Amino acid sequence: LDQVNINGKSGNAEIKIISIDKKEITIRIEGQLFKSAGASGYLIAALDVTEAKQAYSKLLKAESMLSDQPNLILSTTLIAQEKERAKLSSALHDSVCQLLYGIRLNIQNLQRTNGLAKEFININALLDQAISETRQISSELTPSVLKDFGFVAGVEEMAKRVTADGFSVRTTLQATADKLPGELQLYIFRILQELVNNAMKHSGASLTEINVAVTPHAIQIEVADNGNGFNDTLDVLYKRGSGLRGIKNRVDLLNGSIVFKSSPSGLKISADIHLKNWLINEGLI
């Protein structure tokens, strides 16, 4: 009565009781104040709403799953991509590379035994190039340096690998990035990798600069190039498949924010990933 009596007016309340067979039952109590012939009292009705509460709980859960579905699908897709990359990288390193090495050794043996050094110069050069490119593809698919030596070494190795005549990458990386969880390091590495690839393919830039800073609350990423920028809207670029959609998807998956600033002097992309948001998203806090 105390629960349904609200300032002397009608009210309601819910209580939970345990039945004889140990099941929890939710009872909704409705109290209606009445007065008659100078007397007053309450008309009390009790209703078992257990099934209704359970049905409502399932509905809320279903709505939550639907709202999370895009991120869930994206996360599952990216995990599957990483597994396929690892599988392909292993096949290239353990199978294709070994075959190429075997071919080179056999050719070198033919050179020595038959005195055919000049005849195989071009073949050896092509084999060396094939081995080098196969190893590079394997490394891009699964960055072993990232796993073995940490985020900073992994990004610096990637920058060194893509630097060539007419295109260079400079890095400014905070050492504390190596202390981030391994999964988060990989996600950020893939974002940087896609941003650099995008600059190489589309910007016409000769220089790309990578800056990564880690604060107690967030990871701040900035990638800037001295290329041509872009004139189209982001929506048009997303539909065109310029790589920006994939970059944004990865940042969104980390519950981060991303800003694209284009000018005639180049493109600057800034992303903030709030650690608390990521930890909540991963169910770690």
N, C-alpha and C positions, 0 to 999 in steps of 0.2 A: 504493500500500500504506500509505503514511503516513496518508492520509486515511481509510481504512477501518479502520485499526488504532487502536482506542480503548482505551487502557489494557490492551493485550494481549488485547482481546476482539473479538468480531465487530462489524462496523459497515457503514456504507454512505456513499456520496458521489455527487455529480452533477458531471459535467464537460461543458463545451461544446467541440465541435470544429468545424472548418470542413471541409466535404467538398470533393472535387475540383471539383464544379460550384458552389462558393462558397455553399452553403447551410449554415446553422447547425444543428447536430444536438446534442441533449441526450442524454447517455449516463448511465444510472444504474448505478453499480458496487456490487455487494453482495459483501462479504467474510465468509467463514465460517471461523473458526479451528477447526482439527482437530488432534488428537494421536493418534498410532498407533505402537505398538511403540517407544516412547521417542523418536519423532521428532514434530515439529510443523510445521504449515504453514497456508497459507490456500487455501481453494477460492474462486476469483474468478469471478463471473458479471457480464457486461456486457449491458445491455439498452437498446435505443434507445427512449426515452420521449418523443421529440419531439412526436408526434401527441397523446399524452396530455396533455403540458404545454400544448400549444396549445388543446386542448379545454377544459382547466381554466381557462385564461386567458380564453377566451370566456365561460365560465360565470360567472366573477367579474365580467366586464364587464356581462353581462346582468343579474346580480343588482344591480349598482350602478345600472344604468339604471332598473331597476324601483323601487329605493328612492328614486331621485331623481325618478321620474315625476310624483308629485303636484306638486312644486315646478316641474318643467319645464312641466307643463300650465298651472299657475297663472301662471307667468312669461309664457308664450306668450299666454295669455288677456289679461293686463294690457297687454302690448305691442300686441295687436290692438285693445284698447279705446282706447289712446292714439292709434293711427292713425285709428280711426273718429272719435274726438273731434276730432282735427285737421281731418279732412275735413269734418265737419259744421260746425265753427267757421268754416272758410274759406267754406263755402257760405252761412252766415248773414251773415258780414261782407261778402263780395264780391257776393252776389246779393240776398238778402232785404233787407238794410239799404239797398243802393243803390236797389232798387225803392221802398222806403218814402220815401227821400229824394226820389226822382223824383216820387212822388205828392204829397208836401208842396209841392215847388216849383211843380207844376202848379196846385195849389189856391191857393197864394199868388198866382200869376199871375191866376187867375180873380177873386180878391178885389180885386186892384188894378184890373183892367180893367172890372169890373162893379160895383164899390162894394158888395161883399157881405161886409164884414168881420165883422159880427155873426153872420151865418148859418154861418160856418165856424169859429167859436171852438171848439165842442165837437169838430169833426172834427180840427182842428189839435192839440188837446190829446190826443186819442186816438192820433193819429199820433206825436206826441212820446213818448207812453208806450210805444207799440209799438216805436219805434226804440230807446229806452232799454233796454227789456227784452230786445230782440234782441241788443243789444251786450253786455248783462250775461251772457246765456246763452253768447254766443260767448266771452266772457272766461273764464267758468267752465270751459268745455270745454277751452280751450287758454290757459293763463295767460301771455300775452305779456310781462307785466311781469316774471315769473319769469325768462324767457329773456333779456330785454333788460337788466334792472337787478339781477338776483340774487335769492337766496332771501329775504332780509330784506324787500326792497321788495315782493316777490310776496305774502308772507304778510300784511304790513301793508295792502296794497291789498285783499286778500281780506277782512280783518277790517273795513276801512272800508266795503266794499261791502255786507256783510251786516248791519252795524249799523243799527238802525232804532228807532223808538219801542217801548220795552218790551224791547229786546234789544240788548246791546252786547258787543263783544269787545275785550279788552285783550291786548296782546302784550308779551312780554319776550323779545327775540331776541338771541343773541350774534352779533356781526358776522362772526365767523370762519366762520359757516355758509355765507357766500357763496363760500368757497373749496372747499367740498365738490364732488365730481364732479357734473356736470349731471344725470346720470341719477338719482343718489342724492337730489339736491335735489328732483327731480320726485316721486320715491316718497314722500319725507317730506311734501312739500306736499300730495299726495293723501291721506295719512293725516290730516293736520291738517284738510283740507277736509271729509273724511267725519266726523271727530269734531265739528266745528262744526255741520255739517248735522244730525248726530244730536242734538246739544243743542237746536238750533232746533226740530226736529220732535217730539222725544219727552220732553224733560226738564221743560218748563215753566219753564225758567230765564230770568232777566232779564240775567244776566251770565255770560260764559265767558272764562276767562283761559288764554292760551297761553304756555308757557315752553319755550324751546329753548336748550339749552346744549351746547357742543361742547368735548370734552376731547381730548387727544392720542390717546385710545384708543376713545372712544365718543361717541355722540350721545344726549343725554338729552332726552326729550320729556315734557311734562306738560300736560294739558288738564283744567281743573277748571271745573265750573259750580255755580251755587247753586240747582239745580232739585230735583226730587223724588227723584232716585236711582231705584233699582229694587228690587223685592222678589223677583222671580223669580231662579232660578239662571241662570248664563251659558248652560248647555246649552239651557234653554228659550228664552232670548233669541236665541241663535244660530238655532234652528229657526224662530222667529217672524219672522226677517228684519228685525231692528231696525237693521241696519247694522253691528253689532259684529262679526259674522262677517267681513265684508269688511275691516274694520280689522285684525282679528287676522291674516287671510290675508296682508295686505300686510306686516305686521311679521314674520311667519314667513318670508316670502320674503326678507327682509333678514337672516335668521338672528338676529333680535332677540328680546327678551322683552317681554311686556306684562302689566300688572296693573290690574285694575278694582277700585276701592274705592268702594262705595256706602254712603251714609248718608242720613238724613232731610234733611240740609242740602245734599245734592248728590252729584255723581259726580266722582271724580278718576281719570283714566286716565294711567298712567305707562308709558312705553316706553323701553327701552334698546336701542340698535343699536350693536353692537361693530364698529368699523371693520375690524378684522382679519378677523372672521368674514365680513363683507360682501365684502372684497377676495378672500378665499379662494373664496367662493361664486361670484364673478364671474370667477375664474381669473386674477386680476391679480397674485397672489403665490403 
